[in-house]
Amino acid sequence: MKTPWEYRYAHRTQKMGSSVIRELLKFTEQPDIISFAGGLPAPEVFPLKEFQAACNHVLETQGAQALQYSTTEGYLPLREMIARHNSRFSVDVTADNVLITSGSQQALDFIGRLFINRGDYVVVESPTYLGALQAWNAYGAQYISVPVDEQGMIVEKLEEALRFGPKFIYVLPNFQNPSGCTLSLERRMKLVELADKYGVPIIEDDPYGQLRYEGEHIPSVATLDSRYHNEDGDEYTGNVIYLSTFSKLLAPGLRLAWVIAPPQVIRKLVMTKQAADLHTSSFNQHVAFDVAKGGFLDDHVKVIRATYKERRDVMLEMMAEMFPPEVRWTKPQGGMFLWGVLPENLDAAEVLKVAVERKVAFVPGAAFHANGGGANTMRLNFSFASPDVIREGVTRLGVTLKEAFKNGKK
């Protein structure tokens, strides 16, 4: 029986749903379950001492300002630092190109609010980040999926999607969540060319870009787009909106991320944010700036890379030893995830039920496919668990998969 509230919700809520991952995390918080399900950074690498010192320093020297309302755009020194850091690896931008948001998820929501009318098409990778789908479903987006392989989005299949006149292309080029794949330089250049040809903007979501463990750095899509329109590559031409975050570099609990975009887009996003929460936590911004300034972030990222590389290597080694030969998986050069593909006759959601009985969990891959499919896929996180826990968890999962494959052949 429907309650009176059921008749009062806005129509857009009909496409809203809970995050599969967040719901699964509630279940796997049990201490005896080894979880490869969440996209959780390792708490061991959180710079606790630096945060404690920064909190004290901010309160002692800027307490009144840090605890006060602030500008919607964000703390100016922090925006200037982000602009300088971006200019080291990408095109030159200024603080006027930067908006601080309460996590990248808020930035994705604002992009949906700003650009998507009900029924608009959005091009996404298949699989793609579940949080983006969750953000844009509420605005009535329709998705055109382009498959990925080991080298990222298969751009040879992109042009057909662009003929539908999508609002934008959403891409995670570095160590993609969920697949762990990285978009090759050749494909990035082709993506920029096709986006320019059809007049379609690109949303570049890059939370993992600095978490590379092997291979050479590849220029961002924003950088290549700027070079495409300007030989010197020293101006932000703005066909790409770039997102990144402190969640993977400092701590996710800060809820600090940023958008880099042309000033006219930033102004619209500022209006959107004013209606949502006025501004991101002033105190968190001051503290993050105090921690990250002076070159600390560069040194700290090296610690994170070494920690995660070890865990990735252990997971890959154990999967090769314990998983049945019929299972395939990606070998990411960085990031926090890898992607498994089971035989087509196996449903990862059904495998999970048995895996949980053995006290190990992962995320079934179907939820990452905007237009269905992927029932035989799975996402595994390697950043959170220690090497010994990874060994035990993959062993349990390997036994589960071998049993599922044996039963599936009957």
Sequence and secondary structure as in RCSB ss.txt:
>XXXX:A:sequence
MKTPWEYRYAHRTQKMGSSVIRELLKFTEQPDIISFAGGLPAPEVFPLKEFQAACNHVLETQGAQALQYSTTEGY
LPLREMIARHNSRFSVDVTADNVLITSGSQQALDFIGRLFINRGDYVVVESPTYLGALQAWNAYGAQYISVPVDE
QGMIVEKLEEALRFGPKFIYVLPNFQNPSGCTLSLERRMKLVELADKYGVPIIEDDPYGQLRYEGEHIPSVATLD
SRYHNEDGDEYTGNVIYLSTFSKLLAPGLRLAWVIAPPQVIRKLVMTKQAADLHTSSFNQHVAFDVAKGGFLDDH
VKVIRATYKERRDVMLEMMAEMFPPEVRWTKPQGGMFLWGVLPENLDAAEVLKVAVERKVAFVPGAAFHANGGGA
NTMRLNFSFASPDVIREGVTRLGVTLKEAFKNGKK
>XXXX:A:secstr
   GGGGTS GGGGG    HHHHHHHHHTSTT EE  S    GGGS HHHHHHHHHHHHHHHHHHHTS   TT  
HHHHHHHHHHHHHHS    GGGEEEESSHHHHHHHHHHHH  TT EEEEEES  HHHHHHHHTTT EEEEEEEET
TEE GGGHHHHHTT  SEEEE  SS TTT     HHHHHHHHHHHHHHT  EEEE SSTT B SS     HHHHH
HHHH TT  S   SEEEEEESTTTT GGG  EEEE  HHHHHHHHHHHHHHTSSS HHHHHHHHHHHGGGHHHHH
HHHHHHHHHHHHHHHHHHHHHHS TT EE   SBSSEEEEE  TT  HHHHHHHHHHTTEE EEGGGG TTS  T
TEEEEE SSS HHHHHHHHHHHHHHHHHHHHHHT 
